Amino acid sequence: MPRANVTKMEKKISPETRGTTPEADLLQRIRRGDEAAMAELYDRFSAVVFSAALRVLGESSQAEDVLQEVFLQLWRNPSAFDSNRGSLAAWLAVIARHRAIDHLRRRRPETDVEDVVLSVDPGLDNQAARAEAIGRIRVVMASMPDEQRIAVEMAFFEGLTHTEIAEKTGEPLGTIKTRIRSALIAIRKALAS
């Protein structure tokens, strides 16, 4: 058989026949900077990565961010994958899950202050009614323990998050949340009476 025909046949031999997996072949090509191999790998595994991220985050826009991060990481460091430890799909899913958890940790903590509803009568159009409501709030704020009043002032007048207040005061986060929640409940009761 002429050498030219052997070369053409070698090109047609699948990676499995040569003893490597299709993923290993793609990763080898990616190590050499082959963008087409990266596109093929993305087409094969992007749904797996997106699903893993979406399960953790519950929000498609952030899951898409994780998807991009995972494939960018793979493009920058394709040798990070070790085929002896499992399949590429499973490895990508684990990386996506970890990245998604990191995204959750970076989110601003959701506060339970939203549970407390301060309703102000929309009919407070005149100055006298507003002044009365403000007076009630001032009385309640003045009667609060200093720690509670300071926490509320830091949250609502300084715009600090619960975490920032806890760091600034040296108090545990749970204590700060409890103080603010109790203060809001007291204010709500004063406005309701």
HULIN-V199207 format. One line per field, one symbol per residue. phi: phi as a letter, one per 20 degrees, with the letter a starting at -180 (. if undefined). psi: psi as a letter, one per 30 degrees, with the letter a starting at -180 (. if undefined). burial: I if it has 24 or more other C-alpha atoms within 12 Angstrom, else O. A space follows every 10 residues. Layout:
phi: ???
psi: ???
burial: ???
//
This chain:
phi: .ffgffffff fefffffeod efffffffff genfffffff ffgfdfffff fffffeembf ffffffgfff ffffffbfff fdffeqefgf ffffffffff ffffffffff defffedeed gfefeeffff ffffffffff ffefggffff fffffedeme fgffffffem efggffffff ffffffffff ffe
psi: kleeeeeeee ffkleeefgl leeeeeeeee fggjeeeeee eeeefeeeee eeeeeeegke eeeeeeeeee feeeeeifff kjfffaleee eeeeeeeeee eeeeefkkkk lgfffkkjkk kfghfleeee eeeeeeeeee efflkeeeee eeeeefefgk leeeeeeefg lkeeeeeeee eeeeeeeeee ff.
burial: OOOOOOOOOO OOOOOOOOOO OOIIIIIIOI OOOOOOIIOO IIOOIIOIII IIIIOIIOOO OIIIIIIIII IOOIIOOIOO IOOOOOOIIO IIIIIIIIII OOIOOOOOOO OOIOOOOOOO OOOOOOOOOO OOIOOOIOOI IOOIOOIIII IIIIIOOOOO IIIOIIOOOO OOOOOIIIII IIIIIIIOOI IOO
//
